[in-house]
């Protein structure tokens, strides 16, 4: 398992949290998704062999948010 922290712009409410968690948590190999609206971070515990970082980023961007790092 790898812990990845992404800075994400555009998240501001519980709807945003549910959208991102719903898109990322269902990916294979994802164990946990934690969002901190105050800092604008998404922390994902995942197996990179099953869900590589580019797939996680893609799913977040598909929900309408921007990855800034």
C-alpha positions as CSV (number, residue, x, y, z in Angstrom):
1,X,0.0,0.0,0.0
2,X,1.1,3.5,-0.8
3,X,-0.2,6.7,0.7
4,X,-0.6,9.5,-1.9
5,X,-1.5,13.0,-1.0
6,X,-2.9,15.2,-3.8
7,X,-3.6,18.9,-3.8
8,X,-7.0,19.4,-5.4
9,X,-8.7,22.7,-6.3
10,X,-12.4,23.3,-6.5
11,X,-13.6,21.2,-3.5
12,X,-15.7,23.2,-1.2
13,X,-18.6,21.2,0.3
14,X,-19.8,17.7,1.3
15,X,-21.1,17.2,-2.2
16,X,-17.5,17.5,-3.4
17,X,-16.3,15.1,-0.8
18,X,-19.0,12.5,-1.8
19,X,-18.2,12.9,-5.5
20,X,-14.5,12.4,-5.1
21,X,-14.8,9.5,-2.6
22,X,-17.4,7.9,-4.8
23,X,-15.2,8.0,-7.8
24,X,-11.9,6.9,-6.2
25,X,-13.0,4.5,-3.5
26,X,-14.5,2.0,-6.0
27,X,-11.2,1.6,-7.9
28,X,-9.4,-1.7,-7.4
29,X,-6.7,-1.6,-4.8
30,X,-7.9,1.6,-3.1
31,X,-8.2,1.0,0.7
32,X,-9.0,4.5,2.0
33,X,-9.8,8.0,0.7
34,X,-9.7,11.0,3.1
35,X,-10.5,14.5,2.0
36,X,-9.6,17.6,4.0
37,X,-11.6,20.6,2.6
38,X,-9.7,23.1,4.7
39,X,-6.3,22.2,3.1
40,X,-7.7,21.0,-0.2
41,X,-6.1,17.6,0.0
42,X,-7.1,14.1,-1.0
43,X,-5.2,11.3,0.7
44,X,-5.5,7.9,-0.9
45,X,-4.1,4.6,0.4
46,X,-3.8,2.4,-2.6
47,X,-2.0,-0.4,-4.3
48,X,-0.3,1.3,-7.3
49,X,-0.2,-2.0,-9.2
50,X,-4.0,-2.1,-9.2
51,X,-4.8,1.6,-9.3
52,X,-1.9,3.7,-10.5
53,X,-1.7,7.4,-9.6
54,X,-2.7,8.5,-13.1
55,X,-6.0,6.6,-12.8
56,X,-6.8,8.2,-9.5
57,X,-6.0,11.6,-10.9
58,X,-8.2,10.9,-13.9
59,X,-11.2,10.0,-11.8
60,X,-10.8,13.1,-9.6
61,X,-10.6,15.3,-12.7
62,X,-13.6,13.6,-14.2
63,X,-15.6,14.9,-11.2
64,X,-14.7,18.4,-12.2
65,X,-11.7,19.2,-9.9
66,X,-8.2,20.2,-10.7
67,X,-5.1,18.4,-9.5
68,X,-2.5,21.0,-8.7
69,X,0.3,18.6,-7.6
